[in-house]
Amino acid sequence: MQEAIRNWIQQYIGEGDFVVEYPTSLDYGDYAINLALVNAKNEGKNPRELAEIYLEKLQENLLPEIEKIEIAGPGFINVFLKRDFFVQTVGEVLDKKGEFGKNDSVKEKISYEYTNTNVLKPMHIGHLMGNVIGESLSRLAEWNGAEVVRNTYQGDVGLHIAKTIWGIRNSEGIVAGKNLSEEVAYIGDAYTKGSEVYEESEEAQKEIKDINKKVYEGNDSEINTIKEWAKDISLRHFRELYKILGTEFDGELFESEVAEGAVKVVEEFKAKGIFEESDGAIVFNAEKYNEALHTRVFITSQGVPTYEAKDIAHAIRKYELYNFDTSFIITANEQNEYFKVVLTALGQIRPDIAEKTKHLSHGMLKLTTGKMSSRKGNVITGESLINEAIDSVRKIVAENKGEEQISEEDTEKIGVAAIKYSILKQAPGKDIIFDIEKSISFEGDSGPYLQYTAVRTKSIEEKAREAGVEAKAENPTDLKLYEVERVLHRFPEVINHAYAELAPQTVVTYLIELASAFNHFYAEEKIVDTKDVDSSYKLALSQAVGQVLVNGLNVLGMSIPQKM
């Protein structure tokens, strides 16, 4: 409808840099148009006077969906839609069901790279945050018609690998007979042990650096065996967490796969003057291309490629694999300056790929103790946060429902939704303070609240089935126009806007508004009533709200429990 109104304005008033937006309150209509405010200066008129002129032209040619238009404030033109339009939307939702809100407007192949864990180390809460944001952006693109490729680029070479191998060699070595959780804990302890001794002992530091060199060379059979054993455990564990989070990657790509190519590409473009030697290392002087940037090492004096060099080779490899139109790399904002340099270097090597590659950064996820450091292994893991949320949900259910428990699968869905909602309700660039108690609340501003509302609509549907009431999207005879009807139709527009602006938080805001409006409607109206002629429409509206909540939560990577 938003686009139809824009076209209508352009047809009868003319082109202009105006917006068709939702008013701050439904008291001001379903849409507000600021054309008079935009054009007033050029027209030499008072905005409200100009709005009066526009209003007269538009009233003569109202769209069939429009009930009335009026002027508000300094010169906004407010549009009020007919109930017929809202009833038709209810019918459309019920007809399309899980497809409502989808479109095919995006004709691109888009690569989303996110999570980017380091094997032999735990998935920390920063990786968890990247996963939640990356998955939601991927789903938004799919809902708008894009062909999406999900991939994760994992560190399987580097000092953290050497520290863990040292820790394993100086503990029990490769162990057998443990389950996956025990093996993961053992590898985590080995990393912590290696990290601590690296800081405390020059002799151990030298040993770890020697291990690191051998990892790159790949010629030491004992080191290779330990690495591959631990890597397999890490990956199986990560995949378990991805499954809980609802992510299935199309590609798991590794640093070690591009190390050799990284050296070759840097050497090739060193000969072309893009890179240069400095104290035995090979560096990229980004200041030559942008004075706000800085110099970074791409090949160390030992001949080892750095993250920077491998990211260049990785970008080229990824393009060869996927032939994408656009590639998004999603990381914490700590890497903003790093990626400015890397993408500038890529622009000198493969400008075609650099032009299609975008770095999206997110803030940090903090607990009450603030940001946690993984330097010595004292990291808050993604798994521990997920488990804490699920355990907290389990306690709430036990306290409130007594013996009437819900399934473990549903408990998991609620816990995951609590975390995802907390991350996605703010713009991706902002830091987030995670409050476990607020996040798992079944009331108000939370993921479980949205799930609870969706489950409520399912309960109403079941009650109607037992009573023999059938849902019908037809004009009610004696029912006032409710806010929930006026909010429901916005969903496809919100999804489109959220994709275009890379803003999943707008979907969160919309769903909370819809759930709140529905619960207000639920409190005022008896939906299932065999004696009420409007019960069929109320039921249809309830089912439509439930479906949009399901669709919206799906876009955000959340599932609906069977029971709450």
N, C-alpha and C positions, 0 to 999 in steps of 0.2 A: 504493500500500500504506500509505503514511503516513496518508492520510485514513481508510482503512478501519480502521486501528488506533485512531485517535482516536475514530471512531464506536463502535467496540467498547468502548472504555473508558467512554465516556459512557453506553452502554447498560447496562453491568453494574456500574459504580462510581458514575457520576453526573457532572454538569457540574463544571467546574473550570478554573482558569487555568493549565493544565499544557501542557507541550510534548512532542511526540514527535520526537526528534532522532536523529541518527546518533552512536553512541558514538565516543570518541576512538580506539578500537581495535576491530577486528572480533572480538577475543577476548571483548569484552563484549556481543556480539550484533549484530544488524542494526539494531535500534532501541532507544533508551533512553527511558523514561517517568519524569518527575519528579513525578507526581501526589502520591505520599505525602509528599514533601518540601514541596510546596505546601500540602497540607491538614493537615499535622501540628499546626500551632499552633492552628488552629480546632477540631480534633478533640481537642486536649489529650493527644496521644499522642506517643511517640517515633517519628520517621519510619520507622525500620526495622520497628518493631512494626506500624505502620499498613500498611507495604508487605506484611507477612506476611498481614494480613487481606485486602488487595486480591488478593494472589497466589492465595489459596485460592479466591476467587470466580471469578477469571479462568481458573484451570486447569480448572474445571468447564465452561467455555464457550469453549474455545480455537477461534480461527478455523481453518479447514481449512488455511490456508497456514503456520500456526505449528507449528514443531517442538517448542519448549519455551520456558518463561519462567522467569526466576530473579531473585533479588534481588542487588544489588551495591552496594558502598560504603555510604553513609549511608542509602540507601533507594530507589535507582533500581530500577525493574523493567525488566530487559533481555529483549528478544524475539529469539529465534532462528527464522529461517524455514526451511522445508523445501526440500530440493533440487528437488522437483517445481516449486516456485514459480520457482526460478531457471531451470530448463529451459524452463518455459512462457514466461518473459521472452525467452529466446534465440529461441524460435519466433516470438514477437510482433515482435521486431526484424526478423527475416528476412521476415515477412509484410508489415509496414508500410514497411520500408526507409526512404526519405527522409521519411516522415510520422511515424516513431516519435519521440515526444516532443512532438508538436503537440497542441494542444487548442483548444477554442473557448470557454474560460471568460471571456474579456474581450470584452464586448459594447460596445465604445466605439470612437469615431473619435478618433485621437490624432495631433496634429501634433508633429513633431520638427523643430526648427530648429537647424541646426548648421553648422559650418565657417566661415560668415560672413566670407569673404575681402573684401579691398578691391581693386577693380580698379585697374590701373595700379601695383600693388605686388605683390611675390611672395607666394605662400602660405607663411607662415612655419611653424615647427614647432608653434606654439600652435594654428594652424588645423588642422594635421595631427592633433594630439592630439584636438581637438574632433570632427574627422571620424570618427576611429576609435571614440570613445566614443559619439557620436551614432548611428552606423550600427549598432553592436552593440545599443544600447537599442531602436532601431527594429525590428531583427530579433527581439529577445526579445519585443517586443509582438506582432509578427506571428505568432510561434510559439505565442503564447497566445491567438490568435484576434482580436486587435484589427485594425481597419481603420487603416492607417498612412499618413500623408501626410508625406513628407520635403520639407523646404524649406530654402533658404539665403538669408539676407538680406545683400546685398552693398553695400558702400559705393562709390557711384559719384559722390558729390559730397563736397566737403570740401577741407581744405588739402592733403592728400596728392595729390589730383587736380591742384590748381593748381601744386604743386611739380614734378610730372612734366611737365605741359604747358610750364612754364617751361624745364625741362631739355631737352625736345624742340625747342622754338623756338630755343634757344641751342646746339643741336647741329646735326644734319643736317635737322631737320624730319621730316616724314613720309617714310619711306624705302620703296623698292620693290625687289623682287628678292631679298629675304632669306627664308630659311625661318623657320618658326615659332619655333624655338629661338633663332635669331639676333635675331628681332624682340623676343622676350621679354627677352633679355639687353640689348638696346638700350634698351627702356623701363625696365628696372631701373636701368641706368646713369643714365638721365635723371632718375629719381626721386632717386637718390643725389646727383646733381649739384645738383638743386633744393633738397634737404634741407640740403646743406652751405652753399650760398650764402645760404639763408634765415637761417642762424645768423651768417654772417660779414659780410653786406652789408646796410645799411639800405635802400639803393636797390633791391636785388634783392628784399628783403622786402616793400617797398611794391609792387613790380611783381607779386609772387606774390599778395599780398592783393587786388590789383586783378583779377587773373585769377580768383581764387576768387569774387569778387563777380559777375563776368561768367558764370562757370560756373552759378551759381545763377539768374541772370537769363535765361540761355539765348539771348541776342540777338546774340552775337558769332559770326559764321559761321566764322571761322578757328579760334577756340577750340573751337567745337562739332565741327568737322571733325577736329581733332587728337584731341579726347576720344573721339569715336566710333570712330576708327581704332584708337586704343590700347585702348579698352574691348573691342572685338571680338577683338583679339589676346589680351588677358588672359583673356577668357571661354573662348576655344578652348583655351588652355593649361590653365586650371583643369579643363575638362571632360576633357582627356587624363589629368590626375592623378586625377580622380574615377573614371575608368574603371579605372585601375590599382588603385585602392583598393576597387573594387567598389561604388561608390555611384552611384545614379541618382536625381537629385532630381526630385520631381514639380513643384516650383516654384522658379524662380530669381527672387527678388524684389529690388528695388533701392530704395536710399534716395531717389533723385531722384523716384521715383514718388509719394512721400508727403510731399514737402517742402511743397507748397501746402496739402494737407490738414492738415498739422501746425500751420501758422499759424492756419488757420481754427478748429481745435478748441481751441487755447489761447486765442484771442481770445473764442470763445464761452463758455468756462468761466471766463475772467477776468471777464466780465460777471456771472457767477454767484458770484463770490467765491472760486473755487478757486485762481486765480492772481492775482498782484498785481504792480504796477510797482515797480522798484527801480533807481535811477540810470539810467533810460531803458530798462532791460531788463525782461522779464517773467519772474518767478521763481515757484517753488513752494516754500512754506515747509513742508517735511515735518515739522518739529518740532511743528506744530500737531496732528498725528495720531499721532506717536510721538516722544517726546522723545529717543530714541536716534538719530533720523535727522537730516538736515541740509538746508539750502536749496540748490537747484540752479537754474541759469538754463535756461529753456525757449525764450525768444526773446531774441536779443542786442539791444543798443542800436541795431544797424544793421538790425534787423528780420529777421534771419536765424534760422531755426529750428535749435536745437541737436539733438544726438543724442537727447536726452531727449524733445523734442517729436516728433521723427520716430518714435521707438520707440512712442509713444502712438498715432500715426496708423497705424503699421505693425501694431500689435496689433489695431486695429479692422478694418483692411483684411484682415488674415489671417483673422479670424473670419468676415468676410463672404464670403471666398473658400471657406473649408473647413468652416465650421459645426462646429467640433470640439467634443468633449466635454472634452478636456484638451489643453493646449498646453505643451510643454516647450521652453525656450530654453536651449541648452547653450553656455556660454562659460567662459573662464578665471576662476578665483576672484578675480582682480583687480577684477572687475566686481560683486562681491557687494553692496557698499554702494550702488553706482550703481543696481542693479536693485531694491533695497529701496525707494528713493525713487521710481523710475519706476512700479513696481507699486502703490505707495501712491497716486500721482497717478492711475493708471489706475482704481484702486478708487473714486475720487471721480467719475470721468467715466463709466466703464462698469463698474460693480461685477460685472455678470454675466460679463464677459470676464476681469476681474482674478481672480475666484474660480476660473476654469478655467486660469489661466496660472501656470506654475511655472518658476522659474529654477533650473537645475542647474549647479553649477560644478565645474570640474576643476582639478587642480593644474597645475604647469608642467613641461614636458619640458626637462630640462637635460642638457647634455653635460658633459664634464670641465671645460670652461671656465665652467660655470654658465649662468645665464640670459643670453640674447642680446638686445640692444636693436635695434629697427628705426628709431630716431629718425633716424639718418643713413644708413640703408640697409644697415648692416653686420649683416644678419640671416642666420641659418642657415635656409635655405628648406626647405620640406617636400620639394620635388623633390630637393634635394641630399642629404637624409638618405635618401630612398628609393633614389636612385642609389648612395649609398655602401653601403647594405645589399645591394643586388643585386650590386654589384661584389665585395663581400667574399664573398658566396656563390659567385660565379663563380671566385674564387681558390681557395676551399676545394675545390670540385669538381675544379679543375685539378690541385691538389696530391694529392688522395686518389684520384682516378679516372683520372688520366693522360689518355689519348686517349678513354676512355669517358665522353664528355660528356653532359650533359642539355640539353634544349632551352632556348632563351631564355625561352619562356613559363613553363616550370617554374622556372627560375632566378628569374624575377620573382615568382612565387607564393611562393617560399621567402623571398625578401627582404622582401616585404610582410608575411608572417606573422611574421617576426622582429620587425619594428617593432610590429605590432598586439599581439602577445603581451606584449611589454615594457610597453606602455601599459595593457593590460587586466588584467594579473595583480594589480594593486593597485586598491584602492577609488578611484573617480574623483576624490575630493577631494584625493588625496595627490600631492605632487611626485614626479617620476620621474627617476632618473639613468639615461640610456641608455648602456649598455655594448655597443658593437657586437660585440665578440668573444663575449661571453656570449650575446647575442641570436641569433647565427647558428649556435650549436652544435647539432649533430645529436644530442647526448646531454643528458639532464637537463632542466633547467627552461627550456624554450624552445619557441617555435612550431614550428621545424623538427623538433624531437624528436617532437612530436605528429604532424606530417605524415609523418615517417619511419616511425612506428609504423603509421599507416594504410596507407602504401605497403607495409609488410611484410605486412600481412594480405592485400593484393591479390596479392602474390607467392606467398603460401601457397595462395591460391585457385587461382592458375594452375598451381601444382605439383600440386594435388589433381586438377585437370581432366585433366592429362596422365597421372596415375596411375589415373584412373577412380574416385576416392573422391568420394562424394556427401555433402553436408552434410545432417544429420538432427538436428532438435531433439528427441531422445528420451533418456530417462534412461540414463546410462552404466552399465556393469556393474561396472567395476573401476577407478574413478577417484575419488581423494579430492576433496572439495569445495574448490575453489580460490577465493582472494580475488577474482579477476577476475569470477567468477560473481556474487559477493555485492555487487560494486560496480556491475555493469552495469545492474541494474534501477532504479537511482536517477535515471537521466537525466531522465525527465519531471518528477520532483519538483524536481530542481535547476533546471531551466528555469523552472518555475513560480515558485520562490522567487526566482530571479535577477530575474525581471520585477517581482515584487511589491516587492522591496527595491531596485530599480534598481542591481543589483550584478552586472555581468557577470563580475567577478573570481571569483565562486563557480563559474561554468561553467569557467573556466580551472583552478581548483583541482581540480574534479572530473575534468576530462579528463586532467590530469597523474596523478592517482591511478589512473584507469582504465588509462592507457598503461603506467604502472609495473607495475601488477598483471598486465597482459597479458604484458609482456616477461619478468616473473618466470615466468609460466606457460610461455611459449615456451622459456625456458632449461631448464625441467625436463622438459617433455613433447615427444615427437616427434609433431607434429600429423598429418602425412600418413604413413600406414603401412597398407598394404593387409592386413597380417597382424594389425592391432590392431582388435578389435571396437568399441572406443570412438573410433576415428579419425573416424567420421562426426560424432559429437557434438563432438569437439574442433574439427573444421573448422567446424561450425555456430557454435560459440562464438567462434572466430577471426573469422568473417565478421560476426557480430553486433557484436563489438568494433569492427571496421573501420567498420561502418555508423554506430555511435554516434559514433565519432571524426569521421566525415564530417559528420554532422548537427550535432555540437557546434561544430566549426570553422566550419561554415556560419553558425551563429548568431553567432559572433564575427567574421564577415566574412572568413574565410580559406578558401582553396581547397586541394584536394589535388593535388599534382603527379602526373604519370603515372610519373615515375621520379626516384629520389634516389640 
